[in-house]
Amino acid sequence: MAAAPLCFLFATPEHPYWIAGAYALWSWYVGLNVGLPSLMFKLAPRGESSPYVAAHFGVTGTCYAGATIAGGYVLDRLIEHDGVSSLVGSWNIYHCTSLFAWITRTLSVGWLTS
């Protein structure tokens, strides 16, 4: 799943199939969506799983919403400041954000496994 943003770096009008690759990689979220609640039910004390599940979905939903809003705000400010024109070689702001997304997601995997 962490490699999905890399597909957008390679996607062009001549090679649109890379976008299908990103969606194929994102399909692995099924494992998280099924595995995390299942793990919470198994690890919670018997009869006490409701608070664990409620806390998990409350916190993660708030984090997802905050990250989405903050990311959109930062992207809008960057576009206002620099525009969408090339920043590094032929790469524009969208290439740079896809690279940033891949790097941070990959680093988070290492952080979570340590």
C-alpha beads as a LAMMPS data file, in Angstrom:
LAMMPS data file: protein, C-alpha beads

114 atoms
113 bonds

1 atom types
1 bond types

-500.0 500.0 xlo xhi
-500.0 500.0 ylo yhi
-500.0 500.0 zlo zhi

Masses

1 110.0

Atoms # bond

1 1 1 0.000 0.000 0.000
2 1 1 2.859 2.359 0.762
3 1 1 4.129 2.039 -2.817
4 1 1 0.865 3.201 -4.408
5 1 1 1.927 6.877 -4.643
6 1 1 4.957 5.763 -6.676
7 1 1 2.603 4.674 -9.433
8 1 1 1.492 8.281 -9.884
9 1 1 5.104 9.314 -10.532
10 1 1 5.188 7.064 -13.579
11 1 1 1.647 7.672 -14.836
12 1 1 1.423 9.768 -17.999
13 1 1 -1.178 10.129 -20.737
14 1 1 0.904 7.628 -22.727
15 1 1 1.119 5.204 -19.757
16 1 1 -2.184 5.496 -17.830
17 1 1 -2.049 1.884 -16.628
18 1 1 0.128 2.987 -13.709
19 1 1 -2.997 4.455 -12.114
20 1 1 -4.558 0.980 -12.174
21 1 1 -1.428 -0.226 -10.379
22 1 1 -2.016 2.301 -7.594
23 1 1 -5.591 1.122 -7.157
24 1 1 -4.444 -2.502 -7.168
25 1 1 -1.978 -1.729 -4.386
26 1 1 -4.633 0.177 -2.430
27 1 1 -6.837 -2.921 -2.540
28 1 1 -4.580 -4.293 0.214
29 1 1 -6.404 -1.959 2.610
30 1 1 -8.906 -4.826 2.844
31 1 1 -6.437 -6.576 5.129
32 1 1 -6.317 -3.594 7.459
33 1 1 -10.052 -3.024 7.397
34 1 1 -10.704 -6.631 8.373
35 1 1 -7.603 -7.362 10.439
36 1 1 -7.559 -4.396 12.810
37 1 1 -11.079 -4.810 14.214
38 1 1 -10.511 -8.561 14.448
39 1 1 -7.288 -7.982 16.390
40 1 1 -9.028 -5.498 18.695
41 1 1 -11.750 -8.046 19.472
42 1 1 -9.130 -10.691 20.269
43 1 1 -6.919 -8.454 22.445
44 1 1 -9.669 -6.683 24.393
45 1 1 -10.760 -8.203 27.697
46 1 1 -13.829 -10.426 27.351
47 1 1 -16.965 -8.298 27.085
48 1 1 -14.988 -5.030 26.931
49 1 1 -14.317 -4.756 23.192
50 1 1 -16.787 -1.904 22.540
51 1 1 -14.646 0.866 24.104
52 1 1 -11.560 -0.339 22.238
53 1 1 -13.308 -0.375 18.872
54 1 1 -15.009 2.975 19.524
55 1 1 -11.724 4.591 20.560
56 1 1 -9.901 3.179 17.543
57 1 1 -12.433 4.392 15.007
58 1 1 -12.912 7.730 16.772
59 1 1 -9.191 8.502 16.896
60 1 1 -8.328 7.207 13.429
61 1 1 -11.301 8.965 11.829
62 1 1 -10.270 12.248 13.450
63 1 1 -6.647 11.761 12.328
64 1 1 -7.685 10.934 8.759
65 1 1 -9.931 13.996 8.604
66 1 1 -7.265 16.280 10.053
67 1 1 -4.564 14.952 7.732
68 1 1 -6.811 15.317 4.678
69 1 1 -7.708 18.906 5.522
70 1 1 -4.117 19.833 6.419
71 1 1 -2.738 18.211 3.259
72 1 1 -5.251 20.003 1.066
73 1 1 -4.467 23.307 2.771
74 1 1 -0.710 22.875 2.326
75 1 1 -1.129 21.859 -1.319
76 1 1 -3.326 24.897 -1.997
77 1 1 -0.755 27.216 -0.376
78 1 1 2.075 25.648 -2.396
79 1 1 0.120 26.036 -5.643
80 1 1 -0.694 29.664 -4.786
81 1 1 2.963 30.368 -4.032
82 1 1 4.741 28.416 -6.784
83 1 1 1.999 27.475 -9.227
84 1 1 1.827 24.097 -10.895
85 1 1 4.793 24.726 -13.180
86 1 1 7.911 22.588 -13.085
87 1 1 9.781 22.662 -9.796
88 1 1 12.576 20.162 -10.343
89 1 1 13.342 19.312 -13.960
90 1 1 10.060 18.233 -15.510
91 1 1 8.455 17.467 -12.130
92 1 1 5.630 19.673 -10.928
93 1 1 4.012 19.967 -7.500
94 1 1 1.998 16.774 -8.005
95 1 1 5.101 14.708 -8.669
96 1 1 6.732 16.118 -5.548
97 1 1 3.702 15.397 -3.364
98 1 1 3.494 11.817 -4.680
99 1 1 7.173 11.316 -3.869
100 1 1 6.647 12.818 -0.405
101 1 1 3.656 10.515 0.175
102 1 1 5.659 7.450 -0.828
103 1 1 8.626 8.391 1.381
104 1 1 6.535 9.149 4.462
105 1 1 4.369 6.036 4.078
106 1 1 7.426 3.836 3.618
107 1 1 9.129 5.372 6.661
108 1 1 5.983 4.831 8.731
109 1 1 6.092 1.102 7.949
110 1 1 9.584 0.918 9.410
111 1 1 8.531 2.975 12.416
112 1 1 5.501 0.781 13.090
113 1 1 7.470 -2.465 12.847
114 1 1 10.207 -1.335 15.249

Bonds

1 1 1 2
2 1 2 3
3 1 3 4
4 1 4 5
5 1 5 6
6 1 6 7
7 1 7 8
8 1 8 9
9 1 9 10
10 1 10 11
11 1 11 12
12 1 12 13
13 1 13 14
14 1 14 15
15 1 15 16
16 1 16 17
17 1 17 18
18 1 18 19
19 1 19 20
20 1 20 21
21 1 21 22
22 1 22 23
23 1 23 24
24 1 24 25
25 1 25 26
26 1 26 27
27 1 27 28
28 1 28 29
29 1 29 30
30 1 30 31
31 1 31 32
32 1 32 33
33 1 33 34
34 1 34 35
35 1 35 36
36 1 36 37
37 1 37 38
38 1 38 39
39 1 39 40
40 1 40 41
41 1 41 42
42 1 42 43
43 1 43 44
44 1 44 45
45 1 45 46
46 1 46 47
47 1 47 48
48 1 48 49
49 1 49 50
50 1 50 51
51 1 51 52
52 1 52 53
53 1 53 54
54 1 54 55
55 1 55 56
56 1 56 57
57 1 57 58
58 1 58 59
59 1 59 60
60 1 60 61
61 1 61 62
62 1 62 63
63 1 63 64
64 1 64 65
65 1 65 66
66 1 66 67
67 1 67 68
68 1 68 69
69 1 69 70
70 1 70 71
71 1 71 72
72 1 72 73
73 1 73 74
74 1 74 75
75 1 75 76
76 1 76 77
77 1 77 78
78 1 78 79
79 1 79 80
80 1 80 81
81 1 81 82
82 1 82 83
83 1 83 84
84 1 84 85
85 1 85 86
86 1 86 87
87 1 87 88
88 1 88 89
89 1 89 90
90 1 90 91
91 1 91 92
92 1 92 93
93 1 93 94
94 1 94 95
95 1 95 96
96 1 96 97
97 1 97 98
98 1 98 99
99 1 99 100
100 1 100 101
101 1 101 102
102 1 102 103
103 1 103 104
104 1 104 105
105 1 105 106
106 1 106 107
107 1 107 108
108 1 108 109
109 1 109 110
110 1 110 111
111 1 111 112
112 1 112 113
113 1 113 114
